């Protein structure tokens, strides 16, 4: 007898790529067990991909690092959207491979091969599937934490032959939609709030941290980024009684070289932490790759909260402006009527300040 | 009693610090606040993470803010006692053995003890689970008798086998996973402390107590085989209250 799971609609991994995992917005609520949060390194890209295909924003999708997998459609049809700097193409029987655009939806048919290519310009990109993936959540989440084998597919990256079961076996017909513009990630220093142990560093070290350039070293993965730059001196020992960590914590071991912790960070750690990247800048931090340059600027908690609220408004505005894909060369009447024609600063129709560079 | 201190963890969390050291009275206050906030669930609270001497309060900055969340926590601090020792008592089998615990000889020698005497003293203690961290289910347990204190290994191992029973400083643990590690390995526990098929995959909780029961190699192998076949019931490790 064939297990029902094996006959369900799915995407099957025809070629695994290098490191693709299933991620949602993280497994919160179990850090007291030592269970890391994990989740999407760039939550904005995942949320936008989900918005395009009509999913709740926190629906799990495929996070692709380096080089994506090739996925065979084993369902009547499926609607997908990729967000992030990733090449993608469609191989359909009897047709030459066709490049597909990111930042918009595509409806694929049974037998199609969706080839997710190289990720360039950032560490990760995302694929969302309309209706979502039909995996059983573990502790309330579909995020994958590879070190402990936690999450769908045995907590492993997508492997050859793996099946991603689909909630919807046949995507509804309908117009394809697109983002009006790709998300615009701000440049400039990553903003941090000093602490929780900035008093364990010399004044010069804090000054050096905020005024110097750093570079992401070779040791960079979902757990964290080792940064190269001037050594940051502690007052006394680098060790503290282990306390809690968050994504964005910047811990400094005895070597004085900081480590920026990302989503797979352990739940607690015993090195003094000089600062924490603000939540609005975590998607940027999650996109960093070895060799990338970065620097830091301090803000207050109140400033960080205000920045995050504005970012959410900008993201909501972007999602509201998702529109039907226009035929190439057509006149964009909808945009003429609804978008601000003066400077793009204020979206009059929606009554919201539009601050695109906050993403 | 030390003054309570709030330290800032970005715009999504803060620590409530009850002291500087690793000791039971300080940790009991951490656990008491953890329990209170779990019950009170102020709006916007995501979770609380208890550690040795502080509680990290994680919140959603879009649903609340630092000022409101700190006020909610301060309200719970008034009249805060210490957590009544409600944690479970576990009896974990350990085979103290030079093959399963490759640092047993070296650590005993450094402490001026025979391997047997070290095993006996390690198994004589009742240990308190101060916190979990490092890996899912990794318990930081104390306090080791002062005469057994050794600093961590200068060269951490790249691979510590799952189940390794280890000690460093005044703490002891069982590695739930194969992982890197810098503690001294003195034996091995044959039954898994992490099992994804259980409703709560992690056996130990912060606030629990642990006693180690020495088993010989034959018993170790039998228990390990039972665990591997899925027939071992970890509830059998729970000591009667």
Interface residues (C-beta under 8 A of the other chain):
Chain A: X28 X29 X30 X31 X32 X33 X34 X35 X36 X138 X139 X147 X148 X149 X150 X192 X193 X194 X195 X196 X197 X241 X242 X243 X244 X246 X248 X249 X266 X267 X268 X269 X273 X276 X277 X278 X279 X301 X302 X304 X305 X308 X309 X312
Chain B: X7 X8 X9 X10 X11 X12 X13 X14 X15 X17 X20 X21 X22 X34 X46 X47 X48 X49 X50 X51 X52 X53 X54 X56 X58 X61 X62 X65 X66 X131 X132 X133 X134 X135 X136 X137 X138 X140 X177 X179 X194 X196 X200 X201 X202 X205 X206
